[in-house]
Amino acid sequence: MNPRSEHSGRDAVTRDRIVRGAPKVVFRVGVAGMSIERVRAASSTSRLQAYRYFPANATSLAIYKTARWTA
């Protein structure tokens, strides 16, 4: 088994979990109340994971837009 492909599968699952957390935050606090920390908490991911998939220059709104386009 190729370890790289296994790692990619886990990456996709983690990224998807983060993306699915964004609408939960919007529903709870609205777009104005969104933050990367709230999305991270809603998706049960670590700060490192959240910033790995959505770097500091990406906003939590960008995550929400990703969620809307991938849903």
C-alpha positions as CSV (number, residue, x, y, z in Angstrom):
1,M,0.0,0.0,0.0
2,N,1.2,3.5,-0.8
3,P,1.5,5.5,2.4
4,R,1.0,8.7,0.4
5,S,-2.4,7.6,-0.9
6,E,-3.5,6.6,2.6
7,H,-2.4,9.9,4.0
8,S,-4.4,11.7,1.2
9,G,-7.5,9.8,2.2
10,R,-7.2,11.0,5.8
11,D,-6.5,14.5,4.6
12,A,-9.7,14.5,2.6
13,V,-11.8,13.3,5.6
14,T,-10.3,16.0,7.9
15,R,-10.8,18.7,5.3
16,D,-14.3,17.6,4.7
17,R,-15.0,17.7,8.5
18,I,-13.8,21.3,8.7
19,V,-15.8,22.3,5.7
20,R,-19.0,20.7,7.1
21,G,-18.4,22.6,10.4
22,A,-18.7,26.0,8.7
23,P,-22.4,25.9,8.0
24,K,-23.0,24.8,11.6
25,V,-21.3,28.0,12.8
26,V,-23.2,30.2,10.4
27,F,-26.5,28.7,11.6
28,R,-25.5,29.3,15.2
29,V,-23.9,32.7,15.2
30,G,-24.3,34.1,11.6
31,V,-21.7,35.1,9.1
32,A,-20.6,38.1,11.2
33,G,-19.9,35.8,14.1
34,M,-17.8,33.3,12.2
35,S,-14.2,32.7,13.1
36,I,-11.6,30.1,12.2
37,E,-11.7,29.1,15.9
38,R,-15.4,28.5,15.9
39,V,-15.3,26.5,12.7
40,R,-12.4,24.5,14.2
41,A,-14.4,23.8,17.4
42,A,-17.5,22.9,15.4
43,S,-15.5,20.4,13.4
44,S,-13.6,18.9,16.3
45,T,-10.3,19.5,14.7
46,S,-7.1,20.9,16.1
47,R,-5.8,24.3,15.4
48,L,-2.9,22.8,13.4
49,Q,-5.3,20.9,11.2
50,A,-7.6,23.9,10.6
51,Y,-4.7,26.1,9.6
52,R,-3.2,23.4,7.5
53,Y,-6.2,23.2,5.2
54,F,-7.2,26.8,5.5
55,P,-4.1,29.0,6.1
56,A,-4.2,32.1,8.2
57,N,-4.8,34.3,5.2
58,A,-8.0,32.4,4.4
59,T,-11.0,33.5,6.3
60,S,-13.6,31.4,7.9
61,L,-16.0,32.9,5.3
62,A,-13.8,31.2,2.6
63,I,-14.4,27.9,4.4
64,Y,-18.1,28.5,4.4
65,K,-18.1,29.3,0.7
66,T,-16.2,26.1,0.1
67,A,-18.9,24.2,2.1
68,R,-21.7,25.8,-0.1
69,W,-20.0,24.8,-3.3
70,T,-19.1,21.3,-2.3
71,A,-22.5,20.4,-0.7
